[in-house]
């Protein structure tokens, strides 16, 4: 019985003893077209992802329609835009949710969402969403976390920008709200984020400190960080996903395309498989090669009773003779029988040296 924590989403167990759970984040990459949204779900399934995640908000449920400086973005991908303008473009219309959930069920891939207020959770509950993801920016919204937790559904909390105390507060809120299946994602809320900002060794500490299934929400441009995170204990990998990185949408430029998502699914699972367990024994792929290790061979003919000298024995491949560590025992011993050169040294070939 494993002592590692696990969570179950839509029947799939997630944890250190299972291959990484790969989530394709659709975010705004539908670019306002429901047919594109359907295609993203289908492409994620074909690439081998376990789940697709959407976001449930409207501009009015996530911000205010205000163009003052504090509501305006400065720098980065969305420089100069107001929050309301950005979310108006980026949101997934609520009337799309039911057909998207139905399509995902038809394809056999899990679909769930990040809710950004209580009304979003109510909508998702009506659609029997299998889990909830709390986005990094909402990790400090304790009432939202408690309300999502009150559904009893599995939850994943992304921790970008949160310090250790804030992460613990979010976890406590989820537990207090009634969540039993809980995971956290190490995250850097930069879009895109440089790999050097990820400090993946933090994941070891998170696993020890919080005792939860831990994963990575990866906003870097490539797959290397996500693959490396598996060696640090990541059980969940989330990456933004698009059909076309040059599509011009708010999140397209830092998202994976289908071929890259397929590579991510394969490579993270290969990395997990390579982690294995502590094992110093001979591996299945090595068994046929053991015979080619070095061992002791006679390299000259000897008569029974003759002294075995240094020039009579060598350590060579293959490995049918005694191990090289016995060389000092063999040299100086007496041949027990007549010996032909190029024969492996065996224990019955010599008498031990007399003391």
C-alpha positions in Angstrom: 0.0 0.0 0.0 1.5 3.3 -1.1 2.1 6.0 1.5 2.0 8.7 -1.1 -1.0 11.1 -1.2 -3.3 10.8 -4.1 -6.5 12.4 -5.5 -9.0 11.0 -7.9 -10.6 13.1 -10.7 -13.2 11.5 -12.9 -12.0 8.0 -11.9 -8.3 8.7 -12.6 -6.0 8.3 -9.6 -3.3 11.0 -9.5 -0.2 10.8 -7.4 3.5 9.9 -7.3 2.6 6.2 -8.0 0.8 7.1 -11.3 2.0 8.6 -14.6 1.8 12.4 -14.6 -1.7 13.8 -15.2 -1.5 16.2 -18.1 -3.9 19.1 -18.3 -4.3 21.1 -21.5 -5.3 24.7 -20.5 -7.6 26.1 -23.2 -7.9 29.5 -21.5 -8.6 32.2 -24.1 -7.2 30.2 -27.1 -10.7 29.6 -28.6 -10.4 33.2 -29.7 -14.1 33.7 -29.5 -15.1 30.8 -31.7 -16.9 27.8 -30.3 -15.8 25.6 -33.2 -12.2 26.4 -32.3 -13.0 25.4 -28.7 -14.3 22.0 -29.9 -11.2 21.5 -32.0 -8.9 22.2 -29.1 -10.7 19.6 -27.0 -10.4 17.1 -29.8 -6.7 17.9 -30.4 -5.9 17.6 -26.7 -7.5 14.1 -26.7 -5.5 13.1 -29.7 -2.3 14.4 -28.2 -2.8 12.2 -25.2 -3.8 14.7 -22.5 -5.8 13.5 -19.6 -7.9 16.7 -19.3 -8.8 20.0 -20.8 -9.4 23.0 -18.5 -11.4 26.0 -19.3 -12.1 29.2 -17.3 -15.5 30.3 -16.1 -16.0 34.0 -15.7 -17.4 37.0 -17.5 -15.7 40.4 -17.5 -18.3 41.6 -15.0 -17.7 38.7 -12.6 -13.9 39.1 -12.6 -13.3 42.9 -12.7 -14.9 46.3 -13.0 -15.6 48.2 -16.3 -13.2 51.0 -15.4 -10.3 52.6 -17.3 -8.5 54.2 -14.4 -4.8 53.5 -14.1 -5.1 50.7 -11.6 -7.4 48.8 -14.0 -5.0 49.2 -16.9 -2.2 46.8 -17.8 1.3 48.2 -18.2 4.0 46.1 -19.9 3.9 42.5 -21.1 1.7 40.9 -23.7 -1.4 42.9 -22.9 0.2 46.4 -22.5 -2.2 49.3 -22.5 -5.4 47.3 -22.3 -7.9 47.5 -19.4 -8.7 44.4 -17.5 -12.3 44.6 -18.6 -11.3 44.8 -22.3 -8.9 41.8 -21.9 -11.5 39.6 -20.1 -14.2 40.6 -22.5 -12.1 39.2 -25.3 -10.7 36.2 -23.4 -13.7 34.8 -21.6 -15.5 31.5 -22.5 -19.2 32.4 -22.9 -21.3 30.6 -20.4 -23.6 29.2 -23.0 -20.7 27.3 -24.4 -20.1 25.3 -21.3 -22.8 22.7 -21.6 -21.9 21.7 -25.2 -18.2 21.7 -24.4 -18.8 19.4 -21.4 -21.0 17.1 -23.6 -18.4 17.0 -26.4 -15.6 16.1 -23.9 -17.6 13.3 -22.5 -18.3 12.0 -26.0 -14.6 12.0 -26.8 -13.6 10.4 -23.4 -11.5 13.3 -22.1 -12.1 15.0 -18.7 -13.2 18.7 -18.9 -13.2 20.9 -15.8 -12.8 24.6 -15.1 -11.4 27.4 -13.0 -14.3 29.4 -11.5 -13.7 33.0 -10.6 -16.8 33.6 -8.4 -19.6 31.8 -6.7 -22.0 32.1 -9.7 -19.4 30.3 -11.9 -19.3 27.5 -9.3 -23.1 27.3 -9.4 -23.1 27.0 -13.2 -20.4 24.3 -13.1 -22.3 22.4 -10.4 -25.3 22.3 -12.7 -23.1 20.8 -15.3 -21.7 18.2 -12.8 -18.1 19.5 -13.3 -15.7 16.7 -12.0 -13.2 19.1 -10.3 -12.3 22.7 -9.7 -9.0 24.5 -10.3 -8.3 27.7 -8.3 -6.2 30.0 -10.4 -3.0 31.6 -9.0 -4.5 35.1 -8.8 -7.5 33.7 -6.8 -5.4 31.6 -4.4 -5.9 34.5 -1.8 -9.7 34.5 -2.3 -10.5 32.4 0.8 -14.3 32.7 0.5 -14.1 31.5 -3.1 -11.9 28.5 -2.1 -14.3 27.6 0.7 -17.3 27.8 -1.6 -15.7 25.6 -4.2 -14.7 23.1 -1.5 -18.2 22.9 -0.2 -19.2 21.1 -3.4 -17.1 18.1 -2.2 -15.4 18.0 -5.6 -11.6 17.5 -6.0 -9.7 20.7 -6.1 -6.4 21.9 -7.5 -4.9 25.2 -6.3 -2.3 27.0 -8.3 0.2 28.8 -6.1 1.8 31.5 -8.4 2.7 34.6 -6.4 1.6 33.0 -3.1 4.1 32.7 -0.3 4.2 29.6 2.0 1.8 31.2 4.5 -0.7 32.1 1.8 -0.5 28.6 0.3 -1.2 27.1 3.8 -4.1 29.5 4.3 -5.6 28.4 0.9 -5.1 24.7 1.9 -6.7 25.3 5.3 -9.7 27.0 3.6 -10.2 24.1 1.2 -10.1 21.6 4.1 -12.4 23.7 6.2 -14.8 23.9 3.3 -15.0 20.1 3.0 -12.5 19.3 0.2 -10.9 15.9 0.7 -9.1 15.4 -2.7 -6.7 18.3 -2.9 -3.6 19.1 -4.9 -1.4 22.1 -5.3 0.6 23.3 -8.4 3.9 25.1 -8.2 3.5 28.0 -10.6 5.1 31.2 -11.8 2.5 33.8 -12.9 4.5 35.3 -15.7 3.3 35.0 -19.3 5.6 33.6 -20.5 7.8 32.9 -17.6 11.6 32.2 -17.8 12.6 28.7 -16.8 15.1 30.2 -14.3 12.2 31.7 -12.3 10.7 28.2 -11.6 13.2 27.1 -8.9 11.9 23.5 -9.3 13.6 22.4 -6.1 10.8 24.3 -4.3 8.6 21.3 -5.2 10.5 19.0 -2.9 9.8 21.4 -0.1 6.1 21.7 -1.1 5.7 18.0 -1.0 7.3 17.7 2.4 5.7 20.9 3.9 2.1 20.4 2.7 1.9 16.7 2.3 -0.3 17.0 -0.9 -0.2 15.8 -4.4 1.9 18.4 -6.1 2.3 19.4 -9.7 3.4 22.2 -12.0 1.6 24.9 -13.9 4.1 25.7 -16.5 4.2 29.0 -18.3 7.6 28.6 -20.0 7.7 28.4 -23.8 9.1 24.9 -24.0 8.6 21.5 -22.4 12.0 21.1 -20.6 10.8 22.6 -17.3 7.7 20.4 -17.2 9.8 17.3 -18.0 12.3 18.2 -15.3 9.6 18.8 -12.8 8.6 15.1 -12.9 12.0 14.2 -11.3 11.1 16.8 -8.6 7.9 15.0 -7.8 5.3 16.6 -10.1 2.2 14.4 -10.4 0.3 17.0 -12.5 1.5 19.0 -15.5 -0.6 21.9 -16.8 0.3 23.8 -19.9 -1.6 26.3 -22.1 -2.7 24.7 -25.4 -3.6 26.2 -28.7 -4.1 25.0 -32.3 -1.9 27.8 -33.6 0.6 29.8 -31.6 0.5 32.6 -34.2 -3.3 32.8 -33.9 -3.2 36.3 -32.3 -5.3 35.5 -29.2 -4.4 36.7 -25.7 -2.7 33.5 -24.7 -1.7 31.9 -28.0 1.9 33.1 -28.1 3.0 31.2 -24.9 0.9 28.0 -25.6 1.8 24.6 -26.9 0.7 23.4 -30.3 -0.7 19.9 -30.9 2.6 18.3 -31.8 4.3 19.8 -28.8 1.5 18.7 -26.4 1.8 15.2 -27.7 5.6 15.3 -27.0 4.9 16.7 -23.5 2.5 13.8 -22.8 5.0 11.2 -24.0 8.1 12.7 -22.5 6.7 13.4 -19.0 5.4 9.8 -18.8 8.8 8.5 -20.0 10.5 10.7 -17.3 8.1 9.3 -14.7 8.8 5.7 -15.8 12.5 6.4 -15.6 12.2 7.5 -12.0 11.2 4.0 -10.9 12.3 2.9 -7.4 15.6 2.3 -5.5 17.0 -0.8 -7.2 20.7 -1.8 -7.2 20.0 -5.2 -8.8 20.6 -6.3 -12.4 18.0 -4.8 -14.7 16.2 -6.8 -17.4 18.0 -5.0 -20.2 21.4 -5.8 -18.6 21.0 -9.5 -18.1 22.4 -10.5 -21.5 25.4 -8.2 -21.0 26.6 -9.5 -17.6 28.7 -12.1 -19.5 30.7 -9.3 -21.1 32.0 -7.8 -17.9 35.7 -8.3 -17.1 37.0 -11.4 -15.5 40.2 -13.4 -15.1 41.6 -15.5 -17.9 44.7 -17.6 -18.3 46.9 -16.2 -21.1 49.6 -18.9 -21.2 49.7 -22.7 -20.9 50.5 -24.0 -17.4 51.4 -27.5 -16.1 49.9 -29.0 -13.0 52.0 -27.8 -10.0 53.4 -24.8 -11.8 53.5 -21.4 -10.1 50.9 -19.0 -11.5 52.8 -15.8 -12.3 51.6 -12.3 -13.2 52.1 -12.9 -16.9 49.9 -16.0 -16.8 46.7 -14.2 -15.9 44.9 -11.1 -17.2 41.6 -9.2 -16.5 39.8 -9.2 -19.8 36.3 -9.4 -21.3 34.1 -11.6 -21.2 33.0 -12.4 -17.7 33.1 -16.2 -17.4 36.1 -16.4 -15.1 36.6 -15.2 -11.5 36.0 -11.5 -10.8 39.1 -9.3 -11.1 39.2 -8.7 -7.4 40.5 -12.3 -7.0 43.7 -11.5 -9.1 45.9 -11.2 -6.0 44.6 -14.6 -4.8 45.4 -16.3 -8.1 48.8 -14.8 -8.8 51.3 -16.8 -6.7 49.0 -19.8 -6.3 49.8 -23.3 -7.7 48.1 -24.7 -10.8 45.9 -27.6 -9.7 45.9 -29.1 -13.2 47.2 -28.6 -16.7 45.7 -25.4 -18.1 45.4 -24.1 -21.6 45.7 -20.4 -22.4 42.6 -18.4 -23.2 40.6 -20.3 -20.6 38.6 -18.6 -17.8 40.1 -18.9 -14.3 37.9 -21.0 -12.0 38.2 -21.8 -8.3 39.2 -25.4 -9.0 42.1 -24.3 -11.3 44.6 -23.5 -8.4 45.6 -24.2 -4.9 45.6 -21.2 -2.6 49.0 -19.8 -1.6 50.5 -21.4 1.5 50.9 -18.9 4.3 
